[in-house]
Amino acid sequence: MDQELITVAIETYDRHAPLLEGSVTSSEVNLRFLQVEQSGDAGRHEQFLQHGQWDAAELSFSSYLVAVDQGLPIHAVPIFPRRLFSQSQLYVNVQAEIRGPEDLPGKRVGLSTYQTTLSVLAKGDLAHYYGVPWKEITYVTSRPETVNVALPADVKMERADGMQQIEAELVDGTIQAFFNPRPPRAFLDGDPNVARLFADPQAEEQRHLHEPGYFPIMHVAAYRRAVADQHPELPQALFDAFERARQLARQRWNDPNWSLLLWGKQELEREGELQPYDPWRNGLEANRKNIQDFVAYSHEQGLIRRLLAPEELFAAID
């Protein structure tokens, strides 16, 4: 008898290529990996959480916490497909006289949503590592929250008419800064009015490889509990497939011409000298501090009502 097909929506990264091309499969369950982008208010996260699309999906860590806090019937395995530091994702209007994080209070800052993982990470990092009173910033969001949540009354919030408006206001200076997991179009196009907040964000990020000592989690691999009830082998099968694909992707980098980067192999070797651990490591214990820190950020920012324990967020994996 043919196994029931289980669909998994993921983004295209080098570490996901083996899953999407079928080089990595599971003998336990019939997994079909589908390339689905996260974009706008009808992206992968929204379709999975709001409409029950697919059996499993790569999902915003922040929205996953909100969903668990509200009792939505989903769970996750300790696989973390996307990671970003906040420091490279903070942009400013160069005329706004923002010389450093200390100049952000009193400014208007564009976000995708308040609960976007990068938004939560940026607000938390600014508070904990740079001493910025983040509630003194006015946040301008481009769309509704992925999971509806009542935000604290003392948070200054505005709603723009989409991301295009936010990016236009960043250029003209009515919005003075922008925190987002993808660069604004003006920055990509070389507009002289837009620059990164930190003159050397990589130096800031290299500090964070040592303290707090991790490459921050952006996404998790989540699944619907009802599917796992029918297929109890699903969590382990998902974990194993993602982890095998990551290892295979890493092996492919041993070919010095596998990437478009001229010196990609040498850069990978250089990065390996910067920290004594694998920044892409999966598993609960290897990521416990990262998980706990982000849960604390989410709780401080009013997105979840209690501090969720890592063990209740992720399935037990062998």
NUNUNU-678891 format. One record per atom (N, C-alpha, C): x, y, z. Coordinates in steps of 0.02 Angstrom, whole numbers, plus 50000, padded with zeros to 5 digits. Example, Ala and Ser with C-alpha at 12.3 -4.5 7.8 and 13.67 -1.06 7.14 Angstrom:
2
506604971650390 506154977550390 506604983550390 506424988850354 506844994750357 506455000250394 
//
This chain:
318
500424994150000 500005000050000 500455006350000 500275011049958 500655017249955 500585021150020 501135024250041 501115028450100 500735034950085 500375037350136 500035043750128 500555049350119 500425053750072 500885059250057 500845064550111 501415066750137 501445072150186 501835077850155 501495083550150 501795089350116 502155093850166 502735096450145 503145100750187 503355106750146 503135112750166 503285118950129 503915122050157 504405123250114 505045126050135 505285131250085 505775135150105 506095140050062 506695136850027 506935139949973 507515137549937 508145140449967 508545136249999 509205137950023 509675132449999 510335133550003 510795128149984 510685121950026 510525122850090 510425117250135 509755113650123 509305116650084 508675113350068 508675110349998 509185111849959 509205109149891 509135101549889 509475097849933 509395090449930 508685088149944 508305091949983 507615090149996 507175091449936 507255097349905 506835099249849 506985095249786 507605093049778 507785089249718 507685081749728 507515079649790 507385072649803 507995068549819 508575071749831 509175068049849 509125065049919 508725068249961 508615065750029 507875064150037 507715057950057 507025055850067 506985052350135 506395049950152 506285046350214 505975039550199 506225034450233 505925027850227 505345026950275 505275031650322 504755031050374 504085033850350 504115039650318 503505043050294 503635045650224 503105046750188 503155049150118 503135056750118 503725059750124 503785067050127 503855070050058 503475075150043 503575078949982 503725086250001 504325088449985 504535095250001 504365099949943 504035105449961 503795110249911 504125116949924 504355120149871 504645126849878 504095131949880 504025135349937 503505140349947 503825146449981 503785152149949 504105158149976 503695161150033 504045165050074 503715169150124 503715176350098 503135178850079 503105185650053 502425188650066 502425194750093 501795198350103 501345195150155 500695196650149 500215194250199 499885187750178 500135184550126 499865177950105 500435173250091 500965173750132 501545169550123 501475162850158 502035159350160 502045152550188 501805152350261 502045157050302 501855157050373 501105157950381 500835162750345 500115164250351 499695158450325 499895155550269 499505150050241 499505143950287 500065142650319 500105136850364 499705138150428 499795143950459 499475145350524 498745147250518 498565150950467 497885153550462 497425149150422 497705145250376 497285141450330 497425133950330 497895131750372 498025124550377 498315121550314 498635125750273 498945123250212 499555118950229 499625113350196 500185108650205 500175105150274 500525099750278 500565095950340 501115098550386 501635101450356 502195104150394 502475109950354 502855114250388 503125120050353 503705123250391 504145126250355 504645130750384 504265136950407 504345138750471 503905143650502 504295148650545 504055154750546 504335159950589 504365157550661 504955158050692 505035156150762 504585160350806 504555166850793 504145171250834 503405169550830 503155168750768 502445167150761 502295160250789 502785155650786 502685149150816 502585149750891 502985153950925 502895154950997 502205157751012 501985162650973 501325165550985 500785160250975 500865156250923 500365150950909 500335145850966 500915143750991 500925138951047 500615142151109 500785148351122 500505151851181 499745152251177 499485152651117 498755153151108 498425146351098 498815141051101 498515134351098 498365131751029 498665134550976 498555131950909 498845124950905 498525120350868 498725113350867 499315111950821 499885114950836 500485113650798 501055112150846 501575109050821 502165107550860 502765108250813 503365107350838 503965108150797 504495103250816 504965102150771 505575098450785 506145103450790 506675101850827 507215106750837 507685107150776 507375109150721 507725110650658 507635118050645 508175121450627 508155128750621 508425130850553 507975131150503 508195131850433 508465138750416 508265143850452 508475150750436 508725154150499 509285157550493 509575161250548 509845167850522 509805172950564 510065179550547 510285183150610 510815186950606 510965191850657 510525198050644 510385201850697 509995207950686 510415213650658 511055213850674 511445219850661 511495221650587 511525216650543 511555218150471 510875219950442 510345219050480 509675220150453 509355226650477 509755231150506 509515237550531 509755243050484 509285246650455 509445251750405 509195258550430 509515263950405 509325270650426 509325275350366 508945280750372 509005286350326 509615290450347 510075291550301 510715294550320 510645301850341 510085305050325 509965311950345 509655312450414 509495306750445 509125306850508 509575307750569 510225308450558 510705309450612 510685303850664 510625297750639 510655291850683 511365289150678 511755290650727 512465288650726 512575281750758 512095279550797 512135273050829 511475271250860 511425265450891 510785263250921 510505268250971 510935271851006 510705276551058 510275282251029 510305283250962 509915288650931 509235286450907 509055280150916 508415277550891 507805279650931 507835280450997 507235282651034 506975289251005 506305289650999 505985295450971 505905295150896 506185290150864 506155289450791 505585284850771 505395285250707 504915280650676 505305275250640 505145268950655 505515263250628 505025258650591 505175257150529 504765252650489 504915245350504 504385241250509 504425234050519 503955230650471 504075224250458 503575220350422 502975219550468 503065216250525 502565216150579 502935216550645 502575218050697 502865218450764 503135211550786 502795206150765 502985199450787 503455195850739 503625198850682 504125195850638 504745194150679 505035188350668 505585186050710 506155191150711 506335193950654 506875198850652 506685205050692 506045207050690 505815212850729 505915211650804 505725205650826 505795204050897 506535203650917 506935200450875 507645199950888 507965206850892 507805211150844 508105217850843 507925221850905 507285221850923 507075225550983 507425222751045 507465216151050 507775213051108 508525214351110 508865213751053 509585215151052 509735222351069 509335226951042 509445234051056 509385235351131 508895232151163 508805233251235 509355230051275 509525223751261 509975219951304 510705221151290 510885222851229 511595223651212 511805230851200 511305235251187 511475242151172 511115247251217 510715244651265 510395249051313 509865253651285 509555251751230 509055256051198 508365254751228 508025259951253 507335259051278 506855258351218 506735252251198 506385251051135 505665253551134 505355254551192 504675257051193 504635264551178 505215267851174 505225274951156 505285275851080 505255270351043 505255270550970 504535269550945 504355272950892 503705271850860 503795266950803 503425261450803 503485256150753 502925256750701 503125256650638 502655257150582 502665250450545 502125246750547 502095240050518 501755240250450 501945235350408 501695235350339 501065231250329 500905226850376 500345222250366 500105219550433 499535215850433 499285212950495 499775207850523 499715206650589 500135201550621 499955194550594 500445190250589 500325183450564 499845179650609 499945180050674 499475177450723 499215183350762 498565184250763 498275190050797 498435189850872 498675195450897 498865195750968 498755202850992 498525203551055 498425210151085 499095212751109 499325218151080 499975220851097 499925225551157 500465226351195 500445230651254 500225237751237 499825240751281 499545247351268 500075252751264 500655251751296 501165256951296 501665256351238 501525251751191 501945251351131 501675256151079 502105260251050 501895265251000 501875261950932 501275261350903 501185257750841 500805261950790 501005261350726 500645264250670 500605258850616 500135259550570 500075254950514 500165258750449 500625256550407 500715259450341 500285255650291 500235258550232 499855255350178 500335250950138 500625246050171 501055241250137 501795242950142 502205238150124 502925238950128 503185244150079 502865245050023 503085250049975 503075257050006 502545258450046 502505264950079 503065265750130 503195260450169 503725260850220 504395262250187 504545258750133 505185259750100 505235266650069 504685269250043 504685276050015 504815281150070 504505280150128 504605284850184 505305284250213 505605278350209 506295277650231 506755281950187 506625282050123 507035286050076 506935293450088 506305295550099 506195302850108 506305305150180 506395300550226 506585302350295 506005303150343 505385302150322 504825302450370 504815296150414 505075290650388 505275284950429 506035285050431 506315284850491 507035285950497 507455279550499 507135273950514 507505267650517 507055261950496 507355256150483 506995250450454 507325244050479 506925239650511 507175233250535 506805227850495 507165223950456 506815219050413 507295213450394 507035207350385 507475201750368 507725201950296 507475206450255 507735207350187 507855214850175 508385216450137 508565223550128 508025227350091 507955233850106 507495237950067 507745238749995 507285239649949 507465240249879 507945246049867 507845251549902 508275257349892 509005255749909 509105251749961 509785249749980 510095245349926 509705240549900 509955236149848 510125240049785 509735245349772 509845249449712 510385254749722 510685255049782 511215259849794 510995266849808 510375267849831 510135274549848 510565277449904 510855283349894 511295286249945 510945288350009 510275288550009 509905290550069 509835284950120 510005278750101 509895272950145 510565269450157 510705268050221 511305264450239 511155259950298 511615255350314 511525251250374 511655255550436 511325253750491 511425257250554 512145256750577 512425250750575 513115249650597 513585250250537 514105254250546 514605255050492 514955248450477 515055244250528 515375237750518 514945232450554 514375230750523 513925225950556 514235219050566 514695217150521 514995210550529 515415210150592 515745215550610 516125215650672 515665214750732 515085218150730 514595217450784 514355210150788 514235207150731 513965200450729 514485195250751 515115196450734 515635191850756 515695191850832 515575197650863 515565197850936 515015193350963 514445193150929 513885189150953 513995181650941 514455179850898 514625172750891 514935170150956 515235174550994 515565172651057 515145174251118 514785179651116 514325181351171 513725185051141 513145181951140 512935176151181 513145169251156 513455168851098 513735162351078 513295158251032 512905161550988 512505157850940 512335162250881 512145159050827 511885162250766 511125162050774 510795167850783 510095167950804 509605164350757 509175160450787 508655156750752 508125161550725 507935160550662 507375164150631 506765159650620 506885153550596 506335149050578 506415142250612 505845138850619 505825132050644 505475127650593 505525121050602 505155116250561 504555113850601 503965116150582 503355114750620 502905109850582 502465106550620 501995101850589 501325102250626 500805100050593 500145099950624 500105093750669 499875094750730 499835089150778 499395083450753 498855085150718 498405079950694 498755075150647 499225077650607 499595073450561 500065068850600 500395071650651 500855067650692 500465062450733 499845063950751 499445058950786 499325052850741 499225053950677 499125048550629 499785045250609 500325049250612 500985046750591 501485048550646 501505044750701 501945046550757 502685046550740 502865043450684 503565043550663 503755050050627 503275054450616 503405060550577 503925065150608 503895066850672 504405071450699 505125068950688 505255062750704 505925060150694 506115060050621 505645058250577 505785058050506 505945065050479 505585070050502 505725076950481 506425079050503 506565077850567 507225079750593 507775076450553 507715069950541 508245066250506 508335068850435 507785070250400 507825072450331 508165079350326 507955084050368 508255090650368 509005090250386 509155086150435 509855085850456 510295082450403 510045077250370 510435074150317 510545078950259 510025082850243 510085087750189 510605093050206 510605095250268 511105100250289 511805097550283 511905091450303 512575088550299 512785087650226 512325085550184 512485084850113 512645091550081 512255096650098 512395103350072 513085105750093 513275104250155 513935106250179 514485102650140 514375096350124 514875092650085 514965095550015 514415098049986 514465100849919 514915106949916 514975110449972 515415116349973 516145114349969 516305108049976 517005105949968 517245106749896 516785106949849 516965108549779 517065116049774 517665118449760 517785125749760 517405129549706 517095126049659 516705129549607 515965127949611 515745125349670 515035123649677 514605129949680 514885135349708 514515141549718 514715146749666 514275151849658 514445157649617 515015161749647 515135161249712 515655165049745 516345162649723 516765167249704 517435165449679 517835161749732 517785164049795 518175161049849 517705158349904 517165155249882 516675152649930 516975147449977 517355142849950 517655137649992 518125140650044 518535145550023 518995148750070 518615152750123 518055155950104 517665159650153 517355154950204 517125149150182 516855144250229 517395142050278 517995141150254 518545139250298 518695144850348 518685151150324 518815156850368 518285157350422 517645156350403 517115156550453 517215151150505 517465145450484 517575140050532 518095141750585 518525146550570 519035148650618 518775153850667 518175156650654 517915162050695 517585159550759 517345153350760 516985150850818 517145143350827 517115140950888 517275133950902 516685129250895 516155131350861 515555127150855 515255128250786 514805123750767 514445124350704 513865129150714 513855134950681 513315139750692 512635137350667 512625132150625 512005129550597 511775123150634 512065121650690 511905115450726 511165115250744 510875109350738 510175108150755 510145104550822 509535103050845 509445099550908 509285104350965 508945101851015 508715105951071 509285108351115 509695103751138 510215105651186 510715110551156 510895109551094 511385113951061 511115121051052 510455121851056 510135128351044 509735130851104 509835127851162 509425129451220 509485136951239 510085139651243 510165146551263 509835151251213 509925149951148 509605153951096 508845153851105 508565147951115 507845147251124 507605151051185 507945150151241 507745153551303 507795161151296 508325163551265 508405170851257 507845173651214 507675170251160 507155172951116 506475172551148 506335167151184 505705166751222 505655172651271 506205174351303 506205180151349 506065186651311 506365187551253 506225193451212 505475193851196 505195188251174 504495188051155 504035189751214 504215187151272 503815188451332 503875195751352 504485198551351 504585205551369 504195210251322 504125208251260 503795212551211 503035211351207 502775207251252 502055206351258 501745201751208 502145197651174 501865193151123 501625186551152 501935184251207 501715178151240 501605179551314 501165175751345 500945177351413 501385174251467 501785169251449 502225166051498 502865163751463 503365162151503 503995159751475 503915152351458 503895150851394 503805143951371 504455140151377 504435134051404 505025130051412 505225126851345 505875126351331 506085123151268 505785116251258 505715112351312 505465105551305 504745105251281 504355110451296 503655110351273 503595113051202 504125116151177 504095119051110 504305114051056 504715109051074 505015104651024 504925097351042 504795093250991 504715086151001 505365082951023 505325077851064 505915074151085 506185070151026 506825070951013 507145067850954 507725063550978 507805057750948 508375053350965 509025056150938 
//
